[in-house]
Amino acid sequence: MRPGMLTRSRANRKVKTPGGKLVIHRQKFYKSGGTCAITGGKLHLSRRAKHGRRRGASLSAKRPNRPYGGVISSQALRRGIIKAARE
């Protein structure tokens, strides 16, 4: 989400409770976990790559240590290596 969209007014939502009262719930904005460039599926990232732990961790801790780690999924990489070996 763009930084301009991460505003206080967007985070606060009015919700009607089962008791009939109108209360304000605060919505948290998280970054998406990451998607594979080939399949479009969700990437399996380490725990340090998620939500609030991004800043403290090193770059190598956030991504898998393999070719195209953090860009394409392991299944897509496996298919690419097999395809290249067969050619």
Order of alpha helices (4+ residues) and beta strands (2+ residues): alpha-beta-beta-alpha-alpha
